[in-house]
Structures are given as structure tokens and as C-alpha cells.
Amino acid sequence: MIKRSIRAAATALTLAALCSCAVGPNYHRPAFDTTPNYKEAADWKPSEPSDILSRGPWWTIFNDPALNALEDQVNISNQNIKAAAAAFEQSRALVAQARAGLWPTISAIFQGTRAAQPGLPQYTTYSAGLSGNWDIDVWGSIRRTIEGDRASAQSASAALAAARLSAQGELAIDYFELRAQDQNQKLLDNTVDAETQSLKTTESRYKYGVAARADVVSAETQLLSSQAQQVNNKIQRAVLEHAIAVLTGQQPASFSLPPAPIRTDVPTVPAGVPSTLLERRPDVAQAERKMAAANAQIGVTTAAYFPTLTLGAQGSFESSGLGHLISASNRIWSIGPELAETLFDAGSRRAQVAQARAAYEITVDDYRQTVLTSFEQVEDDIVTLRVLEQQSSIEEATVKAAREAEALTLNQYKAGTVPYSSVITAQTTRFAAEETALAVLSSRLQGSVNLIEALGGGWDQSQATDK
């Protein structure tokens, strides 16, 4: 009898293996037609070679040791990156959990029962044994679940890369903006020194009766205004320093960044061709893997239409005493398959399949929008860098001319040929030109970081993993 039961179970398993299939649609990534080249890159010449992003950490192209050290801290201590890493570990655990469903579940039991019946003495029964259940994945429900969980894990891996790239980019932008504030502080310091000297000149001229009192008051007003800006500039620098501290996982109170000059050259990377962008951005990969996971869920819900096959087995020993519990005469066993099918559910399964298909269509739309947004960001960053590069040349010439005009006007005032209001105008124009040139330089550095981030920062889809 035992042999017949085992043969029946083996036959059922063989038939299940032969007939097993994964129902539901197999996944294929939707096609997305791309243009041959970026529109805004036609007349733009990057400064770095095409393979610069594949050589290592992208921020090293700026050759700034302080930035390099901060970026290393971001990778270790940033809390958003840590949270994304934990989410990835969670998704990997779900894959392992789903894979476990392919194997039988085996349990050990030991039980002691004290019982009595009317008119009979009390008695004790002991039992010990093993039981097992094996859900045979005939229609691929478990396999589709594994497929979906693997895609979700890969999506979480890409999300981790996206979180890391976002934190790295945000840090670099804050860092260059802080350096711009350092440079602006130096400009203000120089302006205050120059206006202090101008005030001394007007006071001396007034003392000897060759200048009006109004010149002295105007010089004092101009100096006080610049001193106010000099003090106020420290607010924005402190805010940026606090932001950098948080990005590197530190408390603002324990973090400081000494002032340093801003770099004057702007390294830029080539954008490549649009078709490669789909493999280089982690957010695009994340959206694509979400599609794969949603597609697998259609198969999971579709499998509910078909009967489930479970193989159950149990073997135990029962006796009224522990001394001879494990013996052939006390053996009890059972083995056999179980087939179950839902006959009526008022449309529940149909609704679940419809929900899964709609959820998949949502991920398709999200994927296409993510791709379009990525193209938009690259085009925006290219045109920004191209136009700012042209503007930078003009601003440099403007600064040179403004400084010369200031020096000439001051000499003319000392010679008594122009009023002091002309000096104020020249000084204001010079400072505004220097400030604008600095703002353009800062924007170019930030634009370079934005373009690198828009291109994926050297990441590619092969780095996404669920292992």
C-alpha cells in the first residue's frame, strides 16, 4: 500500500512537471524611438573625453580634494542612501522568500495528550512525527512571483544608485555655490576696502575745501551699504555649510568648511547619443524594472484561475507510553496529492487580473514619462552650459572694462573734473559686473554637475543587481 501511494504521488508530480507552465504574458520592454542626436549639442564642445565618466567617481574631474573628501563621506554616511540600501536589502529578502515557495515545507511534531471519558479511567497519548506539504507550481504562480520580486529587487538596486547620484550631485552643487559665496565675500571685502579709501579721499578734499560735504555723505552711504552686504553674505554661506553637513551625515554644529577660492575653469562631459541614455540613468532603469515586476503580477493573478496541486505527507508514532513510542507497531502515515479549484468567486479573480493589467499600464506610462524627462534634462543642461559659456566671455570683458572705468573716474574726481556721483556709479557698475561674472561661473559649474547627473554619473544598467 505504501508503495502504491508513493507511486501515485510520483505520478502526480511527473504529470505536474510535464504540464507545468507559467501563465500570463512574458515581459518585453516597450520600444522607445530616440533621435540620432541631441538638438542642443550641435554647436557645443565639451572639454573632457567621451570616456571620462567610466574612469571612476565622476566628481574627480573637478580636481578638488575637498570635494572628493566630502563625496566619499556622502557614500558612507548619507541617511537617504542608507534608507535606499535598506530598501534594497528588503527586496532581496523578498526574492529569497519567494524562491522558498518552490520547495516543500517540513514540520516536526511532538504531542502529549491527557484525556478521559465517562466511566473510563484517564489515559495519556503521545505522538511524534514529521509532516510535509509541497505546493506544486503547475501554472507558474510561484515562478511569476519570483520573477516579479527579482525585477522589484533590481528596481530597488537602481533606486539606490539614483539616491546615491542625487546626493552626490546635490553635494557638489552646494559645494560650488558655497565656494561662490566665498569668492563673493572676497569681492565685498575688496569693495569695502576701496570705498573706505574713497571716503578718506573725499574727507581730505572736503578738509581742504575742494569737495562738498555732500561728497563725504555720499561716500559714507556707499560704504555702509557695502558693509551691510558684506555682513549679510555670511548668512547664505552658513546655510550652505549646514546643508553640506547634513548631506554627509553630520550635525551642522560639528562641521565646518574653511573658505577657499572657486575654480575658474569648468570641465564638461560629452552627452553622447540619446539611445544610450536609456541604459545610463538609474531612474530609467528603476522605472523599466517596475514594468517587469507589474507584468509578472499579471501572471500571478492569472494563475488563480487554475486548480492548485499540493502534495501532502505525514508520518508519526502514537503510543500511550514514551518508552516504546518509536516502534513499527505504533507507526501511522499518510501521503497523497490534493487538487483544489475555486468554482465561484463572484468575479474576484477577473477583477484582480484587470487590476494587475491596469497597474502594468501605469508603469508603462511612468516609464515613458521618465525617459522623456531624462531627454529634457539633458537638453536643458546642454543649452545652459553652451549659452553660459558664451555669456562668460562677455562678462569677463565687462569686468575688465568696468575696472578700468572705475580707475579712470576716480582719477578724474581727484583732478576735480567729475562729481563724486560719477565715482559711485563707476564703483557700483564694477561690483555688479564682478558679481554677475561670478554668478555665471557658479552657474556653469553647477550646470556641469547637473549634466553629469542627467547622464547617469557613469552608471549603467549592468550595475543593477538582485544578488
C-alpha positions in Angstrom: 0.0 0.0 0.0 2.9 2.3 0.8 4.5 1.6 -2.5 1.2 2.3 -4.3 0.8 5.6 -2.6 4.3 6.7 -3.3 3.9 5.7 -7.0 0.7 7.7 -7.2 2.3 10.7 -5.7 5.3 10.3 -8.0 3.0 10.0 -11.0 1.1 13.2 -10.0 4.4 15.1 -9.6 5.6 13.8 -13.0 2.4 14.9 -14.7 2.6 18.3 -13.0 6.1 18.8 -14.2 5.2 17.8 -17.7 2.2 20.1 -17.8 3.6 23.0 -15.8 3.8 26.4 -17.5 3.9 30.0 -16.4 0.6 31.6 -17.4 0.4 35.3 -18.2 2.3 37.5 -20.6 6.1 37.2 -21.0 7.8 40.5 -20.4 9.2 42.6 -23.3 10.5 46.1 -22.7 8.4 48.6 -24.7 10.2 50.1 -27.7 11.1 53.8 -27.4 12.2 55.6 -30.6 15.0 58.1 -30.0 16.5 60.8 -32.1 20.0 60.3 -33.5 21.5 63.3 -31.6 20.6 65.9 -29.0 19.3 69.1 -30.6 21.2 71.5 -28.3 24.6 69.7 -28.7 25.2 70.7 -32.3 27.5 73.7 -31.7 28.7 72.7 -28.2 32.2 71.4 -27.5 32.7 69.5 -24.2 36.2 69.8 -22.6 36.6 66.2 -21.3 36.9 63.0 -23.3 34.0 60.7 -24.1 35.0 58.0 -21.6 35.6 60.3 -18.6 32.6 59.1 -16.7 33.7 55.4 -16.9 37.1 56.1 -15.3 35.9 56.3 -11.8 34.0 58.7 -9.4 32.7 61.5 -11.7 33.4 64.3 -9.2 37.2 63.8 -9.6 37.1 65.6 -13.0 36.9 68.9 -10.9 40.3 68.1 -9.3 39.1 69.4 -5.9 40.5 67.4 -2.9 38.0 69.0 -0.5 35.1 68.0 -2.8 36.5 64.5 -3.2 36.6 64.0 0.6 33.1 65.2 1.1 31.8 63.0 -1.7 33.4 60.0 0.0 31.6 60.8 3.2 28.3 61.0 1.3 28.6 57.5 0.1 29.2 56.3 3.7 27.0 58.5 5.9 24.1 60.0 3.9 20.9 58.9 5.6 18.8 58.8 2.4 21.4 56.5 0.8 21.3 54.3 3.9 17.5 54.1 3.7 17.7 53.2 0.0 20.3 50.5 0.8 18.0 49.1 3.5 15.1 49.0 1.0 17.3 47.1 -1.5 18.2 44.5 1.2 14.5 44.2 2.0 13.7 43.5 -1.7 16.5 40.9 -1.8 14.9 39.1 1.2 11.6 39.1 -0.6 13.2 37.3 -3.6 14.6 34.6 -1.2 11.3 34.3 0.4 9.6 33.8 -2.9 12.1 31.2 -4.0 11.5 29.2 -0.9 8.0 28.6 -2.2 9.4 26.2 -4.8 10.4 23.7 -2.1 8.3 21.7 0.4 7.7 22.8 3.9 8.5 20.1 6.5 7.5 20.3 10.2 8.3 18.2 13.2 5.6 17.5 15.8 5.6 16.1 19.4 2.4 16.0 21.4 1.3 14.6 24.7 -2.4 14.5 25.4 -4.2 13.6 28.7 -7.9 12.6 28.2 -10.8 10.9 29.9 -14.2 9.6 29.1 -17.2 9.0 31.4 -16.9 5.7 33.2 -13.3 5.1 32.0 -10.0 5.8 33.6 -7.9 8.7 32.4 -5.2 7.9 29.8 -2.3 9.7 28.1 -1.4 9.5 24.4 1.9 10.5 23.0 2.7 11.2 19.3 5.8 12.2 17.4 6.5 12.6 13.7 7.0 14.6 10.6 4.7 16.3 8.2 5.3 18.0 4.9 3.4 20.0 2.3 4.6 20.8 -1.2 2.7 23.3 -3.4 3.4 22.2 -6.9 3.9 25.2 -9.2 1.9 23.9 -12.1 0.8 27.2 -13.5 3.8 29.3 -12.6 2.3 31.4 -9.9 5.4 31.0 -7.7 7.7 31.4 -10.6 6.0 34.6 -11.7 6.2 35.8 -8.1 9.9 35.2 -8.1 10.2 36.9 -11.5 8.3 40.0 -10.1 10.3 40.1 -6.9 13.6 39.9 -8.8 12.5 42.8 -11.0 11.5 44.7 -7.9 14.9 44.0 -6.3 16.6 45.2 -9.5 14.4 48.3 -9.3 15.4 48.8 -5.7 19.1 48.5 -6.8 18.6 51.2 -9.4 16.7 53.3 -6.8 19.7 53.0 -4.5 22.0 54.2 -7.4 19.6 57.1 -8.1 19.6 58.1 -4.4 23.4 58.0 -4.3 23.7 60.0 -7.5 21.2 62.6 -6.3 23.0 63.1 -3.0 26.4 63.3 -4.8 25.0 65.9 -7.2 23.3 67.9 -4.5 26.5 68.0 -2.5 28.6 69.1 -5.5 26.1 71.9 -6.3 26.0 73.1 -2.7 29.8 73.0 -2.6 30.3 75.1 -5.7 27.7 77.5 -4.6 29.4 77.8 -1.2 32.7 78.5 -3.0 30.9 81.2 -5.0 29.9 82.7 -1.7 33.5 82.6 -0.5 34.5 84.5 -3.7 31.6 86.9 -3.3 32.8 87.6 0.2 36.2 88.4 -1.1 34.7 90.8 -3.7 32.7 92.5 -1.0 35.8 92.8 1.2 37.8 94.4 -1.6 34.9 96.7 -2.4 34.7 97.8 1.3 38.5 98.5 1.3 38.2 100.5 -2.0 35.2 102.5 -0.7 37.0 103.1 2.6 39.9 104.6 0.7 37.4 106.7 -1.4 35.9 108.0 1.8 39.3 109.1 3.1 39.9 110.8 -0.2 36.6 112.8 -0.1 37.2 113.7 3.6 40.6 115.0 2.7 39.3 117.0 -0.2 36.5 118.4 1.9 39.0 119.4 4.6 40.9 121.5 2.1 37.7 122.9 0.6 37.9 121.3 -2.8 35.0 119.0 -2.3 31.4 119.4 -1.0 30.1 117.9 2.2 27.6 116.0 0.0 30.6 114.1 -1.4 31.5 112.9 2.1 28.0 111.9 2.9 27.6 110.0 -0.4 30.9 108.2 0.2 29.8 107.2 3.7 26.4 106.0 2.4 28.1 103.9 -0.2 30.5 102.4 2.3 27.7 101.5 4.8 25.7 99.8 2.1 28.6 97.6 1.0 29.4 96.8 4.7 25.8 95.7 5.1 26.1 93.3 2.1 29.4 92.1 3.5 27.7 91.0 6.7 24.6 89.6 5.0 26.6 87.4 2.6 27.6 85.2 5.6 24.0 84.0 6.0 23.9 82.1 2.7 27.3 80.6 3.2 26.3 79.3 6.6 23.1 77.8 5.2 25.1 76.0 2.5 27.6 74.8 5.0 24.7 73.3 7.1 23.3 71.6 4.1 26.6 70.0 3.3 26.9 68.8 6.8 23.5 67.0 6.7 24.3 65.5 3.3 27.5 64.0 4.7 25.6 62.6 7.7 26.9 65.1 10.2 25.4 67.6 12.6 25.9 71.2 11.5 27.4 72.1 14.9 30.3 69.7 14.4 31.0 70.6 10.8 32.9 73.5 9.2 34.4 74.1 5.8 37.2 76.7 5.6 36.9 79.3 2.9 38.7 78.6 -0.4 38.9 80.1 -3.9 36.5 78.9 -6.5 38.0 77.2 -9.6 37.9 79.3 -12.7 37.7 76.6 -15.4 34.6 74.4 -16.0 35.1 70.8 -17.1 32.3 69.4 -19.2 31.5 65.9 -20.4 30.0 64.9 -23.8 26.3 63.9 -23.8 26.7 61.0 -26.3 23.7 59.9 -28.2 20.1 59.7 -26.8 19.8 56.0 -27.3 22.5 55.3 -24.8 20.7 57.3 -22.1 18.2 54.6 -21.6 21.0 52.4 -20.2 22.8 55.0 -18.2 20.2 56.6 -15.9 19.3 54.7 -12.8 15.8 56.3 -12.6 15.1 55.0 -16.1 16.3 51.5 -15.1 14.1 51.7 -12.0 11.0 52.6 -14.0 11.8 49.8 -16.5 12.2 47.2 -13.8 8.9 48.3 -12.2 7.3 47.5 -15.6 8.8 44.0 -15.4 7.5 43.4 -11.9 4.0 44.6 -12.8 4.0 42.3 -15.8 4.8 39.3 -13.7 2.0 40.2 -11.3 -0.4 39.7 -14.2 0.8 36.0 -14.4 0.3 35.6 -10.6 -3.3 36.8 -10.8 -4.0 34.7 -13.9 -2.8 31.5 -12.3 -5.6 31.9 -9.7 -8.0 30.7 -12.5 -6.5 27.3 -12.4 -6.6 24.5 -9.8 -3.8 24.2 -7.2 -1.9 21.0 -6.6 -0.5 20.2 -3.2 1.4 17.1 -2.2 1.0 16.3 1.5 2.7 13.6 3.6 2.7 12.8 7.3 4.4 10.1 9.3 4.1 9.7 13.1 4.2 7.3 16.0 1.4 7.2 18.6 1.5 5.4 21.9 0.2 5.5 25.5 3.8 5.4 26.8 7.0 7.1 25.9 9.1 4.0 26.4 8.0 2.2 23.2 6.8 5.3 21.3 9.2 4.8 18.3 8.3 1.3 17.1 6.8 -0.2 13.9 3.5 -1.1 15.6 2.9 2.5 16.6 3.5 3.9 13.1 0.9 6.0 11.3 1.4 7.6 7.9 -0.4 9.2 5.1 0.6 10.6 1.7 -1.2 11.9 -1.3 -1.9 14.8 -3.6 -4.6 17.4 -3.2 -6.2 19.2 -6.1 -8.3 22.3 -5.3 -10.2 24.7 -7.6 -12.4 27.7 -6.9 -15.7 27.2 -8.6 -17.3 30.6 -7.8 -15.9 33.9 -6.6 -18.3 36.4 -7.9 -15.7 37.8 -10.4 -13.0 38.4 -7.8 -10.2 36.8 -9.9 -11.3 38.6 -13.0 -11.1 41.9 -11.1 -7.7 41.0 -9.8 -6.4 40.3 -13.3 -7.9 43.6 -14.6 -6.3 45.4 -11.7 -2.9 43.9 -12.5 -3.1 44.8 -16.2 -4.1 48.4 -15.3 -1.2 48.6 -12.8 1.1 47.4 -15.6 -0.2 50.1 -18.0 0.5 52.7 -15.3 4.2 51.6 -15.1 4.5 51.7 -18.9 3.2 55.3 -18.9 5.5 56.2 -16.0 8.5 54.6 -17.8 7.8 56.6 -21.0 7.5 59.8 -19.0 10.7 59.1 -17.1 12.5 58.7 -20.4 11.1 61.9 -21.9 12.0 63.8 -18.7 15.6 62.4 -18.9 15.9 63.7 -22.5 14.5 67.1 -21.4 17.0 67.4 -18.6 20.0 66.6 -20.8 18.9 69.1 -23.5 18.3 71.7 -20.8 21.7 71.2 -19.3 23.5 71.3 -22.7 21.9 74.6 -23.7 22.6 76.0 -20.3 26.3 75.2 -20.5 26.5 76.3 -24.1 24.9 79.7 -23.5 26.6 80.4 -20.2 30.0 79.7 -21.8 29.3 82.4 -24.3 28.0 84.8 -21.6 31.0 84.1 -19.5 33.3 85.5 -22.2 31.2 88.7 -22.4 31.1 89.1 -18.6 34.9 88.8 -18.3 35.3 91.6 -20.9 32.7 93.6 -19.0 34.6 93.2 -15.7 37.8 94.3 -17.3 36.1 97.4 -18.8 34.3 98.3 -15.6 37.5 98.1 -13.5 39.3 100.4 -16.0 36.3 102.8 -16.0 36.4 102.9 -12.2 40.1 103.7 -12.0 39.7 106.5 -14.7 36.7 108.0 -13.0 38.4 108.1 -9.6 41.4 109.8 -11.1 39.1 112.3 -12.8 37.4 113.0 -9.5 40.7 113.6 -7.8 41.6 116.1 -10.6 38.2 117.8 -10.0 36.8 117.2 -13.5 33.8 114.9 -12.5 31.5 114.9 -9.4 31.7 112.2 -6.8 28.4 110.7 -8.1 30.4 109.5 -11.1 32.7 107.6 -8.8 29.8 106.0 -7.1 28.3 105.0 -10.4 31.6 103.5 -11.6 32.2 101.6 -8.4 28.6 100.2 -8.4 29.0 99.2 -12.0 32.3 97.4 -11.4 31.0 95.5 -8.4 27.8 94.5 -10.3 29.9 93.3 -13.2 32.1 91.2 -10.9 29.1 89.8 -9.1 27.4 88.8 -12.4 30.6 87.2 -13.7 30.9 85.2 -10.5 27.2 84.1 -10.7 27.8 82.9 -14.3 30.8 80.9 -13.3 28.9 79.4 -10.4 26.0 78.5 -12.7 28.4 76.9 -15.2 29.9 74.7 -12.5 26.5 73.7 -11.3 25.4 73.1 -14.8 28.3 70.8 -15.4 27.3 68.8 -12.3 23.6 68.8 -13.5 24.6 67.4 -16.9 26.8 64.7 -15.3 23.8 63.7 -13.1 21.4 63.8 -16.1 23.7 61.4 -17.9 23.7 59.0 -15.0 27.1 59.8 -13.4 28.9 56.9 -15.1 26.3 54.3 -14.0 24.9 51.8 -16.4 22.2 49.2 -16.2 24.6 46.3 -15.8 25.3 47.5 -12.3 21.7 46.8 -11.2 21.6 43.6 -9.3 19.3 41.4 -7.2 22.0 39.1 -5.9 
